[in-house]
Amino acid sequence: MKKLFLLLSILCFLHTCRKENSQKETNEFYEKAHAFLEKKNEDSAYVYFDKAKEVFLKSKNKIKEGKCLIQMAIISTNKGDYYNGQSLSTQAIRIFDENDKNQFSDIYSNYINLGISSDNLKDYKNAIKYSKLALKFAVDESSKLIALNNLSRIYKENKQYAQAIKIYKNIISRSKTQNNQVYPTALTNLTTSEWLSDPSFNPEPELLKALKIRENENDLWGQNSSHSHLSNYFINKNSEKALFHANKMYEISKKIKSPDDQLEALRKIIKLDPHSYKKFFNRYTTLADSLQTERNNSKNQFALIKFDTEQIKKQNAQNKNYILTQYIAIGILVVVLVVLTLIIMWYKKRQKGLQQEKELEIKNTQLKMSKKVHDVVANGIYQVMTKIENQEDFDRNKALDELEFVYEKSRDISYEKPDAKDILEFDEKISGLIGSFKNEDVNTFLAGNEKNIWDGVSDSAKDNVYQVIRELLVNMKKHSQASLVAFKFEKNNNLIKIQYTDNGIGIPGDLSYKNGLRNTVSRIENIEGEITFDNTTEKGLKIYISFPAS
């Protein structure tokens, strides 16, 4: 039922937004965003709310700017991007005045979103705190009941049944009539909480009472919930009744087009009806695969939309500073000439040193050792340095542990010991690596790095891929001056594709394969893959990597 309460909060907030359309200031981006939202096109709505926010920021319309932030936060939470939803809502908190009653509706919607996102992240302590704050700023009885329902649901999920029961009884006592959605919802949840708290309690009469009200009101979503709770109660008591309610839930969930509820009903039917196991199992797997594919595509698309939005924002800021840069350029020209002279002198000296180095032939075993030291030790130490640089609170012991790990790896190299197995799953290891390079100056984005992409990939190939990604990130950190970096992973048939994108200064047209890039190309060739450097874009760098999965 989490999505239902999120939808209610969105509808409540939409109503709030429409109230102030009579204000003189117009913003076409803001209107377009609402039009897309009403059509349930949340990706486009997010983009236009972000554009509208920038316009309101320029005109110093803080309230409208805050409204845009809340809408973007709600969309992010609805898309499953709970961390971004929390980040945007936290920004909005600083905008609104909690002493101004005219802003209570916006503050209420913002705290509702923070409560839901925290609940989905299993952060029950903050979920309870934000739900109580939402209740404090509720402007009418309907809003208060939504906040109370959210709060009691969180207590129930956290198995704090006594608190949940107390609130559900309060909701029932405040319901003026039984012929609405609030009363049967509260009655169902109260009865279920009492049963979970006391297994000897019989919730059937009250659950059937709530179901009857929902049938009279033709509330299909409510009927779906009632049959789910009844099936759960009977599943270990009366398999015939449990199967009856599971079948009812399945039929209704198809009518309301809720794939998650269809999957829940099918799981129950498969368990309760062994004679029809094959038929319903096939339906379950087909629906589950389809739903997972749809959500992965949506998640990847939303991540790329956010990346493109930030890149456009960055480009616009650069355009605004262009004129000012022209004036500054004259002032620093003399300094540049001096620096260039010093660089040329240093370069000539360095070239002479390199020429002397070329006269010394390195044996194949030394090349192999150099490559391992570069990948394992140098990049490992640089990664630890990056983590320390990006951490607000420095954990000395953790840093020492990571350096000791690099030291042990270097000893293994000297004794030619094989690498130990990783504890983390490979997708988590990749996510952690890319995330460790994110800081206030560099934003990293990741799309498509699902666990099943790496199924069938050998440990040797995984190690090569990990070292390549780390090399690209280290080169980015050292040389590219990029502020936005994105990795996209996808698997087509038996081919894994990786796309690297940044908005840095790119690389020279006459690409020079120094240690890092030479190792990168060599590693991709070792796993029978291909790598392409695309430096033809106006700004930034794109790299395409592909290799067979098995």
C-alpha positions as CSV (number, residue, x, y, z in Angstrom):
1,M,0.0,0.0,0.0
2,K,3.1,2.3,0.0
3,K,2.4,3.5,-3.5
4,L,-1.2,4.4,-2.6
5,F,-0.1,6.7,0.1
6,L,2.6,8.2,-2.1
7,L,-0.1,8.8,-4.8
8,L,-2.4,10.5,-2.2
9,S,0.4,12.8,-1.2
10,I,1.1,13.7,-4.8
11,L,-2.5,14.5,-5.5
12,C,-2.7,16.6,-2.3
13,F,0.4,18.5,-3.4
14,L,-1.0,19.0,-6.9
15,H,-4.0,20.5,-5.4
16,T,-1.8,22.9,-3.4
17,C,0.2,23.8,-6.5
18,R,-3.0,24.7,-8.5
19,K,-4.2,27.0,-5.7
20,E,-1.5,29.5,-6.4
21,N,-1.8,29.6,-10.2
22,S,-3.5,32.9,-9.8
23,Q,-0.2,34.6,-8.9
24,K,1.1,37.0,-11.5
25,E,4.4,35.3,-12.3
26,T,4.2,32.8,-15.2
27,N,6.7,30.1,-16.0
28,E,6.0,28.0,-19.1
29,F,8.4,25.2,-17.9
30,Y,6.3,25.0,-14.7
31,E,3.0,24.6,-16.7
32,K,4.6,22.0,-19.0
33,A,5.8,20.1,-16.0
34,H,2.3,19.9,-14.5
35,A,0.9,18.9,-17.9
36,F,3.4,16.0,-18.1
37,L,2.7,15.0,-14.5
38,E,-1.1,14.8,-15.2
39,K,-0.3,12.5,-18.1
40,K,1.8,10.4,-15.8
41,N,4.9,11.1,-17.9
42,E,7.1,11.5,-14.8
43,D,10.5,11.6,-16.7
44,S,9.6,14.6,-18.7
45,A,7.9,16.2,-15.7
46,Y,11.1,15.9,-13.7
47,V,13.1,17.6,-16.5
48,Y,10.7,20.6,-16.8
49,F,10.4,21.0,-13.0
50,D,14.2,21.3,-12.9
51,K,14.1,23.9,-15.7
52,A,11.3,25.8,-13.9
53,K,13.3,25.7,-10.7
54,E,16.2,27.5,-12.3
55,V,13.8,30.2,-13.6
56,F,12.3,30.7,-10.2
57,L,15.8,30.8,-8.7
58,K,16.7,33.7,-11.0
59,S,13.5,35.6,-10.1
60,K,14.1,34.9,-6.4
61,N,10.7,33.2,-6.1
62,K,11.7,30.9,-3.2
63,I,8.3,29.4,-2.7
64,K,7.9,28.2,-6.3
65,E,11.5,27.0,-6.3
66,G,10.7,24.9,-3.2
67,K,7.5,23.5,-4.9
68,C,9.6,22.4,-7.8
69,L,12.1,20.7,-5.5
70,I,9.3,18.8,-3.7
71,Q,7.8,17.6,-7.0
72,M,11.2,16.4,-8.2
73,A,11.7,14.7,-4.8
74,I,8.3,12.9,-5.1
75,I,9.0,11.8,-8.6
76,S,12.4,10.4,-7.6
77,T,10.9,8.5,-4.7
78,N,8.1,7.2,-6.9
79,K,10.8,5.9,-9.3
80,G,12.6,4.1,-6.5
81,D,15.5,6.6,-6.3
82,Y,15.0,7.1,-2.6
83,Y,18.4,8.8,-1.9
84,N,17.8,11.5,-4.5
85,G,14.3,11.9,-3.2
86,Q,15.6,12.6,0.3
87,S,18.3,14.9,-1.0
88,L,15.8,17.1,-2.9
89,S,13.3,17.2,0.0
90,T,16.2,18.1,2.4
91,Q,17.0,21.1,0.1
92,A,13.3,22.1,0.2
93,I,13.2,22.1,4.0
94,R,15.6,25.0,4.1
95,I,13.3,27.1,1.8
96,F,10.0,27.0,3.6
97,D,9.0,28.9,6.8
98,E,7.4,26.5,9.3
99,N,5.8,29.5,11.1
100,D,3.9,30.6,8.0
101,K,0.5,28.7,7.8
102,N,0.2,29.5,4.1
103,Q,3.2,27.2,3.5
104,F,1.9,24.3,5.7
105,S,0.5,22.3,2.7
106,D,3.9,22.3,1.0
107,I,5.8,21.5,4.2
108,Y,3.3,18.6,4.8
109,S,3.9,17.1,1.4
110,N,7.6,17.4,1.8
111,Y,7.6,15.5,5.1
112,I,5.2,12.9,3.7
113,N,7.8,12.2,0.9
114,L,10.7,12.0,3.4
115,G,8.7,9.6,5.6
116,I,8.0,7.3,2.6
117,S,11.5,7.4,1.2
118,S,13.0,6.6,4.7
119,D,10.4,3.8,5.1
120,N,11.5,2.2,1.8
121,L,15.1,2.4,2.9
122,K,14.2,0.6,6.2
123,D,15.2,3.7,8.2
124,Y,12.2,3.3,10.5
125,K,13.5,5.8,13.1
126,N,13.5,8.7,10.6
127,A,10.4,7.4,8.8
128,I,8.5,7.8,12.1
129,K,10.1,11.2,12.8
130,Y,9.1,12.6,9.4
131,S,5.6,11.1,9.5
132,K,5.0,12.8,12.9
133,L,6.2,16.1,11.4
134,A,3.9,15.7,8.4
135,L,1.0,15.2,10.9
136,K,2.0,18.4,12.6
137,F,1.6,20.4,9.4
138,A,-1.6,18.7,8.1
139,V,-4.1,21.4,7.1
140,D,-7.3,19.3,7.2
141,E,-8.7,16.1,8.5
142,S,-8.1,14.2,5.3
143,S,-4.4,15.1,5.4
144,K,-4.1,14.1,9.0
145,L,-5.6,10.7,8.3
146,I,-3.1,10.1,5.5
147,A,-0.2,11.0,7.8
148,L,-1.7,8.8,10.6
149,N,-2.1,5.9,8.2
150,N,1.5,6.2,7.1
151,L,2.8,6.4,10.7
152,S,0.8,3.4,11.9
153,R,1.9,1.4,8.8
154,I,5.6,2.1,9.7
155,Y,5.0,1.0,13.3
156,K,3.4,-2.2,11.9
157,E,6.2,-2.9,9.5
158,N,8.7,-2.4,12.4
159,K,6.6,-4.9,14.5
160,Q,5.7,-2.2,17.0
161,Y,2.2,-3.5,17.1
162,A,1.0,-1.7,20.2
163,Q,1.8,1.7,18.8
164,A,0.2,0.8,15.4
165,I,-3.0,-0.5,17.1
166,K,-3.3,2.6,19.2
167,I,-3.2,4.8,16.1
168,Y,-5.6,2.6,14.0
169,K,-8.1,2.9,16.8
170,N,-7.7,6.6,16.8
171,I,-8.3,6.7,13.0
172,I,-11.5,4.6,13.3
173,S,-12.9,6.9,16.0
174,R,-12.2,9.9,13.8
175,S,-14.0,8.4,10.8
176,K,-17.4,10.1,10.5
177,T,-18.9,7.4,8.3
178,Q,-18.2,3.8,7.5
179,N,-19.0,4.3,3.8
180,N,-15.6,5.6,2.8
181,Q,-12.0,4.4,2.1
182,V,-10.5,5.5,5.4
183,Y,-12.7,3.4,7.8
184,P,-12.3,-0.1,6.0
185,T,-8.6,0.6,5.5
186,A,-8.0,1.4,9.2
187,L,-10.3,-1.5,10.3
188,T,-8.3,-4.0,8.1
189,N,-5.0,-2.8,9.4
190,L,-6.1,-2.7,13.0
191,T,-7.5,-6.2,12.9
192,T,-4.3,-7.5,11.1
193,S,-2.1,-5.8,13.7
194,E,-4.1,-7.4,16.5
195,W,-3.7,-10.8,14.9
196,L,0.1,-10.3,14.3
197,S,0.4,-9.2,18.0
198,D,-1.7,-12.1,19.3
199,P,-1.8,-15.2,17.0
200,S,-4.9,-16.6,18.9
201,F,-6.9,-13.6,17.9
202,N,-9.5,-14.2,15.1
203,P,-9.5,-11.3,12.6
204,E,-11.9,-12.9,10.1
205,P,-15.2,-11.2,11.1
206,E,-13.7,-7.7,11.0
207,L,-11.8,-8.4,7.8
208,L,-15.0,-9.6,6.1
209,K,-16.8,-6.5,7.5
210,A,-14.2,-4.3,5.8
211,L,-14.4,-6.3,2.6
212,K,-18.2,-5.9,2.5
213,I,-17.9,-2.1,2.8
214,R,-15.4,-2.0,0.0
215,E,-17.6,-4.1,-2.2
216,N,-20.6,-1.8,-1.6
217,E,-18.3,1.2,-2.5
218,N,-16.9,-0.7,-5.5
219,D,-13.4,0.0,-4.1
220,L,-11.3,-2.5,-6.2
221,W,-8.0,-1.5,-4.6
222,G,-9.5,-1.9,-1.2
223,Q,-11.0,-5.3,-2.1
224,N,-7.6,-6.4,-3.4
225,S,-6.1,-5.5,0.0
226,S,-8.9,-7.3,2.0
227,H,-8.5,-10.6,0.0
228,S,-4.7,-10.4,0.5
229,H,-5.1,-10.1,4.3
230,L,-7.7,-12.9,4.5
231,S,-5.6,-15.2,2.4
232,N,-2.6,-14.5,4.7
233,Y,-4.7,-15.3,7.8
234,F,-6.0,-18.6,6.4
235,I,-2.8,-19.9,4.7
236,N,-1.8,-22.0,7.7
237,K,-5.4,-22.6,9.0
238,N,-7.7,-23.4,6.1
239,S,-6.0,-23.9,2.7
240,E,-9.4,-23.9,0.9
241,K,-10.4,-20.5,2.2
242,A,-6.8,-19.2,1.7
243,L,-6.9,-20.3,-2.0
244,F,-10.3,-18.8,-2.5
245,H,-9.1,-15.3,-1.4
246,A,-5.9,-15.7,-3.3
247,N,-7.8,-16.3,-6.5
248,K,-10.1,-13.4,-5.8
249,M,-7.0,-11.2,-5.2
250,Y,-5.5,-12.4,-8.5
251,E,-8.7,-11.5,-10.5
252,I,-9.0,-8.1,-9.0
253,S,-5.3,-7.2,-9.3
254,K,-5.7,-7.9,-13.1
255,K,-8.6,-5.5,-13.2
256,I,-6.7,-2.7,-11.4
257,K,-3.5,-3.5,-13.5
258,S,-1.3,-4.0,-10.5
259,P,1.6,-6.4,-11.5
260,D,3.1,-6.4,-8.0
261,D,-0.3,-7.6,-6.5
262,Q,-0.7,-10.1,-9.3
263,L,2.7,-11.6,-8.4
264,E,1.8,-11.7,-4.7
265,A,-1.5,-13.5,-5.5
266,L,0.3,-16.0,-7.9
267,R,2.8,-16.9,-5.2
268,K,0.0,-17.8,-2.9
269,I,-1.9,-19.8,-5.5
270,I,1.3,-21.7,-6.5
271,K,1.8,-22.7,-2.8
272,L,-1.9,-23.6,-2.2
273,D,-2.9,-25.3,-5.4
274,P,-0.3,-27.9,-6.4
275,H,-2.6,-29.4,-9.1
276,S,-2.3,-26.1,-11.1
277,Y,1.3,-25.5,-10.2
278,K,2.7,-25.5,-13.7
279,K,0.1,-23.2,-15.2
280,F,0.4,-20.5,-12.5
281,F,4.2,-20.9,-12.2
282,N,4.5,-20.1,-15.9
283,R,2.3,-17.0,-15.5
284,Y,4.4,-15.9,-12.5
285,T,7.7,-16.2,-14.2
286,T,6.5,-14.5,-17.4
287,L,5.0,-11.6,-15.4
288,A,8.1,-11.3,-13.1
289,D,10.5,-11.2,-16.0
290,S,8.4,-8.6,-17.8
291,L,8.1,-6.4,-14.7
292,Q,11.8,-6.6,-13.9
293,T,12.8,-5.7,-17.5
294,E,10.4,-2.7,-17.5
295,R,11.7,-1.4,-14.1
296,N,15.3,-1.8,-15.2
297,N,14.6,0.2,-18.4
298,S,12.8,2.9,-16.4
299,K,15.6,3.0,-13.8
300,N,18.3,3.4,-16.5
301,Q,16.3,6.0,-18.5
302,F,15.8,8.0,-15.3
303,A,19.5,7.9,-14.4
304,L,20.5,9.1,-17.9
305,I,17.8,11.9,-17.8
306,K,19.3,13.2,-14.5
307,F,22.8,13.0,-16.0
308,D,21.8,14.9,-19.2
309,T,19.9,17.5,-17.1
310,E,23.0,18.2,-15.0
311,Q,25.2,18.3,-18.1
312,I,23.0,20.9,-19.7
313,K,22.9,22.9,-16.5
314,K,26.7,22.8,-16.4
315,Q,27.0,23.9,-20.1
316,N,24.6,26.8,-19.5
317,A,26.7,28.0,-16.5
318,Q,29.8,27.9,-18.7
319,N,28.1,29.9,-21.4
320,K,27.2,32.6,-18.9
321,N,30.7,32.9,-17.8
322,Y,32.1,33.1,-21.3
323,I,32.1,37.0,-21.6
324,L,33.7,37.4,-18.2
325,T,36.3,34.9,-19.3
326,Q,37.3,37.0,-22.3
327,Y,38.2,39.9,-20.0
328,I,40.1,37.8,-17.6
329,A,42.0,36.0,-20.4
330,I,43.9,39.2,-21.3
331,G,45.1,39.6,-17.7
332,I,46.4,36.0,-17.5
333,L,48.0,35.9,-20.9
334,V,51.4,37.0,-19.7
335,V,51.3,34.4,-16.9
336,V,50.3,31.7,-19.4
337,L,53.3,32.6,-21.6
338,V,55.7,32.4,-18.7
339,V,54.2,29.1,-17.7
340,L,54.4,27.8,-21.3
341,T,58.0,28.7,-21.4
342,L,58.7,26.8,-18.2
343,I,56.7,23.8,-19.5
344,I,58.6,23.7,-22.8
345,M,61.9,23.7,-20.9
346,W,60.7,21.0,-18.6
347,Y,59.3,19.0,-21.6
348,K,62.6,19.1,-23.4
349,K,64.4,17.9,-20.3
350,R,61.9,15.2,-19.8
351,Q,62.1,14.1,-23.4
352,K,65.9,13.7,-23.0
353,G,65.3,11.6,-20.0
354,L,62.7,9.5,-21.8
355,Q,65.1,9.0,-24.7
356,Q,67.7,7.6,-22.3
357,E,65.0,5.3,-20.8
358,K,64.1,3.9,-24.2
359,E,67.7,2.6,-24.5
360,L,67.1,0.2,-21.6
361,E,65.1,-2.8,-22.7
362,I,62.6,-4.2,-20.2
363,K,62.2,-7.9,-20.0
364,N,58.8,-9.5,-20.5
365,T,58.7,-10.5,-16.8
366,Q,59.4,-7.0,-15.8
367,L,56.6,-5.6,-18.0
368,K,54.2,-8.1,-16.4
369,M,55.3,-7.1,-12.9
370,S,55.1,-3.3,-13.8
371,K,51.6,-3.8,-15.0
372,K,50.5,-5.6,-11.8
373,V,52.1,-3.0,-9.6
374,H,50.3,-0.2,-11.6
375,D,46.9,-1.9,-11.4
376,V,47.0,-3.3,-7.9
377,V,49.3,-1.0,-5.9
378,A,49.3,2.4,-7.6
379,N,45.6,2.5,-8.5
380,G,44.7,0.8,-5.2
381,I,46.6,3.5,-3.2
382,Y,45.1,6.2,-5.4
383,Q,41.6,4.8,-4.8
384,V,42.2,4.9,-1.0
385,M,43.5,8.5,-1.3
386,T,40.3,9.4,-3.3
387,K,38.1,7.9,-0.6
388,I,39.9,9.8,2.2
389,E,39.6,13.0,0.1
390,N,35.9,12.6,-0.3
391,Q,35.0,11.6,3.3
392,E,33.8,14.3,5.6
393,D,34.6,12.2,8.7
394,F,38.0,10.6,8.3
395,D,38.1,7.0,9.6
396,R,41.8,6.4,10.3
397,N,41.5,2.7,11.2
398,K,39.5,1.9,8.0
399,A,42.0,3.7,5.9
400,L,44.9,1.8,7.6
401,D,43.0,-1.5,6.9
402,E,42.6,-0.7,3.2
403,L,46.3,0.3,2.9
404,E,47.3,-2.9,4.7
405,F,45.2,-4.8,2.1
406,V,47.1,-3.1,-0.7
407,Y,50.3,-3.9,1.0
408,E,49.4,-7.6,1.3
409,K,48.4,-7.6,-2.4
410,S,51.9,-6.1,-3.2
411,R,53.5,-9.0,-1.3
412,D,51.4,-11.5,-3.2
413,I,52.7,-10.0,-6.4
414,S,56.3,-10.4,-5.3
415,Y,55.6,-14.1,-4.5
416,E,53.3,-14.6,-7.5
417,K,50.5,-15.7,-5.2
418,P,47.0,-16.0,-6.8
419,D,44.4,-13.4,-5.8
420,A,41.9,-14.4,-3.0
421,K,38.2,-14.6,-3.8
422,D,36.2,-11.4,-3.2
423,I,33.6,-11.3,-0.5
424,L,31.4,-8.8,-2.3
425,E,29.3,-9.6,-5.3
426,F,30.9,-8.2,-8.4
427,D,28.1,-5.7,-9.1
428,E,28.5,-4.3,-5.6
429,K,32.2,-4.2,-6.1
430,I,31.8,-2.1,-9.3
431,S,29.2,0.2,-7.6
432,G,31.5,0.8,-4.7
433,L,34.5,1.5,-7.0
434,I,32.6,4.1,-9.1
435,G,30.9,5.6,-6.0
436,S,34.3,6.1,-4.2
437,F,35.3,8.7,-6.9
438,K,32.2,10.9,-6.2
439,N,32.7,14.1,-4.3
440,E,31.5,17.7,-4.2
441,D,33.4,18.4,-7.5
442,V,32.7,15.2,-9.4
443,N,29.3,13.5,-9.8
444,T,29.3,9.9,-10.8
445,F,26.3,8.1,-12.4
446,L,25.7,4.4,-12.8
447,A,23.1,2.6,-14.9
448,G,22.4,-1.1,-15.7
449,N,24.9,-2.6,-13.2
450,E,22.6,-5.5,-12.3
451,K,23.8,-8.7,-10.6
452,N,22.5,-10.9,-13.4
453,I,24.7,-9.1,-16.1
454,W,27.8,-10.7,-14.6
455,D,26.4,-14.3,-14.6
456,G,28.7,-16.6,-16.5
457,V,31.6,-14.1,-16.7
458,S,34.9,-15.7,-15.6
459,D,36.9,-14.4,-12.6
460,S,39.7,-13.5,-14.9
461,A,37.5,-11.4,-17.1
462,K,35.9,-9.7,-14.1
463,D,39.3,-8.8,-12.7
464,N,40.3,-7.3,-16.1
465,V,37.1,-5.3,-16.3
466,Y,37.5,-4.0,-12.7
467,Q,41.1,-2.9,-13.4
468,V,40.0,-1.2,-16.6
469,I,37.2,0.7,-14.9
470,R,39.5,1.8,-12.1
471,E,42.1,2.9,-14.6
472,L,39.5,5.1,-16.4
473,L,38.4,6.6,-13.1
474,V,42.0,7.3,-12.0
475,N,42.8,8.9,-15.4
476,M,39.6,11.0,-15.1
477,K,40.6,12.2,-11.6
478,K,44.1,13.0,-12.7
479,H,43.7,14.5,-16.1
480,S,40.2,15.1,-17.4
481,Q,39.0,18.0,-15.2
482,A,35.5,16.4,-15.5
483,S,32.6,17.2,-13.2
484,L,30.2,14.6,-14.5
485,V,31.0,10.9,-15.2
486,A,28.6,8.1,-16.2
487,F,28.9,4.4,-16.7
488,K,26.2,2.4,-18.5
489,F,26.2,-1.4,-18.6
490,E,24.0,-3.6,-20.8
491,K,24.0,-7.2,-21.9
492,N,22.7,-8.2,-25.4
493,N,22.7,-11.9,-26.1
494,N,26.2,-13.0,-25.0
495,L,27.9,-9.6,-25.4
496,I,28.5,-7.2,-22.5
497,K,28.7,-3.5,-23.4
498,I,30.1,-0.7,-21.2
499,Q,29.8,2.9,-22.1
500,Y,32.0,5.5,-20.3
501,T,31.1,9.2,-20.7
502,D,32.5,12.4,-19.1
503,N,32.4,16.1,-19.7
504,G,36.1,16.7,-19.2
505,I,38.7,18.1,-21.6
506,G,38.9,14.9,-23.6
507,I,42.2,13.5,-24.9
508,P,44.4,14.7,-27.7
509,G,43.7,13.6,-31.3
510,D,47.1,12.0,-31.5
511,L,46.3,9.5,-28.7
512,S,49.4,8.4,-26.8
513,Y,49.2,5.0,-25.2
514,K,51.1,5.5,-21.9
515,N,51.1,3.0,-19.1
516,G,47.5,3.4,-18.0
517,L,45.9,3.4,-21.5
518,R,48.3,0.7,-22.8
519,N,47.3,-1.6,-19.9
520,T,43.6,-0.8,-20.5
521,V,43.8,-1.8,-24.2
522,S,45.8,-4.8,-23.4
523,R,43.4,-6.0,-20.8
524,I,40.4,-5.7,-23.1
525,E,42.3,-7.6,-25.8
526,N,43.1,-10.3,-23.3
527,I,39.3,-11.0,-22.8
528,E,38.7,-11.0,-26.6
529,G,37.0,-7.6,-26.4
530,E,37.1,-4.3,-28.3
531,I,37.6,-0.7,-27.0
532,T,36.9,2.5,-28.9
533,F,37.9,6.0,-27.9
534,D,35.4,8.6,-29.2
535,N,37.1,12.0,-29.0
536,T,35.0,13.6,-31.8
537,T,32.4,15.2,-29.4
538,E,32.6,18.9,-28.8
539,K,33.4,18.5,-25.2
540,G,34.2,15.4,-23.1
541,L,35.1,11.8,-23.9
542,K,33.2,8.7,-24.7
543,I,34.7,5.2,-24.5
544,Y,32.9,2.1,-25.8
545,I,33.9,-1.4,-24.5
546,S,32.4,-4.7,-25.5
547,F,33.4,-8.3,-24.7
548,P,31.8,-11.8,-24.7
549,A,30.2,-12.8,-21.4
550,S,31.4,-16.3,-21.6
